[in-house]
Amino acid sequence: MRHTIDSKSPLLASLVLLASFIITFALMVPANAQSPDDWKTKLTAEERSAISKPDNPNDRMKTFARLAESRLKSARDYLTRDDYTGANEQIIGYAALVSEVGEFSKVAVPKRNKAHKTLELSLREQSRSLEAIRRDTSVNYSETVEKVMKLVGQVRRQALNLLLGDGFLSEPDSQ
């Protein structure tokens, strides 16, 4: 009794195996297709209320710093429990705060105001925490953290330019 092997069977099996790997990988990657504009929807009502309460721009920046640090602390807490999805949600919420305060800083705060310095200092400190979070984050979620790091860098440069004068800092070269 002779068994013949169809030459198409190994090829078909290879294709099925490859397709299963692709599908498995696609299911593992989070839906990071959110743009920075979508991040603004991630602010809670309490955060929106707290940010809009202070009349003084510097007090508003201090409130932002407190809320943003709380988001980063929550993200670190999720990472210690290996809950990367929860950490990712906190990072997106943090990005929403940064985006919101960046717009406020650009539109409503006069140039050379102390609030820009407060914003830049808080973002500089938070960027260190964000870098540590990026190192601890799963590769599947690192794209979000990297986008947020770019946003933080842009808002920091904007705050410094508004504090020191237009054109003082230039945009970094694309790498």
N, C-alpha and C positions, 0 to 999 in steps of 0.2 A: 504494500500500500504506500503510495507516494503522495506526499503533500506538496503542493506547489504554492509558492508565495507570490501573491499578486504584487507587482512592482509598485503599484500605486498605494498599497496599504501603509507602508512606512511613511510615505510622504503625507498621506492623509492624517496619520496619527501625529506626525510632527506639527502639522498645521493646527490640529485640534489642541495640542498641548500649548503651542504658541498663543493661540486665541485665548485659552484659559488663563495664561499668565497675564496677557494684556487686560483682560476683563478684571482679574483679581487686582492688578495694580491700579486700574481706573477706579475701582471701588474703595481702595485704600486712600487715595488722594482726596483731601477735603475740597469742598466747593469754594476755592479761593478766587473765584471769578469776580469778586466784589471790587468795585472801583472805589477810590477815596470818596466820591460823591455819595455812594451807598452807605459809607461808614456813619454818616451823620444821623441815619435812622437808628443807630445803636445807642444813642444817648437815652438815659432814663429820664423820666419826668423830674425826679429829684435833682439830677445833675443839671438839667436845663434851668430849673428853678434856682438852684444855688448859684449858677453862673450869672444869671440875669439879675440877681438881687443887688449886689454892691453897685453903688453909683460911681465910686471912685475907680478909675481904670486899674490902678495898682492893687486895690483890694480885690478886684475881679481876677487879676492875674494870680494873686495869692490863693484865691478860692480854686482856680483852675489847677494850680500846683498841688493842692491838697487832694482834689478829686482824681487827678491823673496819677498821683503816687498811690492812691488807694486802688486804682485799676491795675497798676503794675504789681502791687503787693498781692492782689487776688490772682493775677496770672502766675506769679511765682508759687503761690499756694497750690494752684491746680497742677503745676509742673511737679511739685514734690509728691503729689498723688498719682503722677503719670497720666493725668487727664489732659491730653493735648487739645482736645476739642474745647474744653472749658477755658483753657489758657488762651486759645486762639480767639474765642469770643471776647475775653477781657482785653486782649491786644487790639481787637477791632474797636471796642468801646473806647480804649485809650486813644486810638487814631481819630475817632470822632471828636473827642475832646480837643486834641491838638489842632485838628482842622478848624473847629469852631473858634477856638481862641486865636488862631492865626488870622482868620477873617476879621474878627473883632479888632485885633491889633492893627491890621492894615487899614480898616475903614474908620474906626471910631476913636482911636488913640492918636493924639497929636504927636508929630515928630519930636524927637529928643525928650520924650516923656520918660519918667522913671519906670513906668509900667513895662516898657520894652526891655529894660535891664532885668527886671524881675522875671519876665518871661524867658529871656535867654538863659539866665542862671538856672532856672528850674528845668528847662529843657536840656541843658548841659548835664546836670546831675541825673536826670531821667534817662538820658541817652546811654549812660554807663549801665544803668539797670537793664535797659532794653538790650544792650549788647550781651549781658550775662544771660538774659532770657533766650536770646537767639542761640547762644551756645548750647543751652540745655533743651532746646526745642527739637522735636523730631524733624527729620528732613522733609517729611510730607507737609509740615506746617511752616517751614522756614521762609517760604515766599511771602507770606503775610507780614512776618516780622521784618523782613528786609524792605518791603514797601513802606512800612511804618517808619523804619529808620531813615529812609530817604525823605519822607514827609517831615520828620523831626528836624533833619538837617536843613530843609528848605525854610521852615518856619524860624529856626534859629538865625539863619542868614538874613531873613527878612527883618527880624527883630533888631539885629545888630545894625543893619542898614538904616532902619528907621531911627535908631538911637544915635548913631554916629553920623548919619548923613547919606544921601543917595549915592550909590556907586562906590561906597567905601570898600565893600566886599564884592567880589565878582563871583559868578557861578563857577563851581569847579568844572574842570575839563571832563568831558565824557570819557569813561574808561572802557 
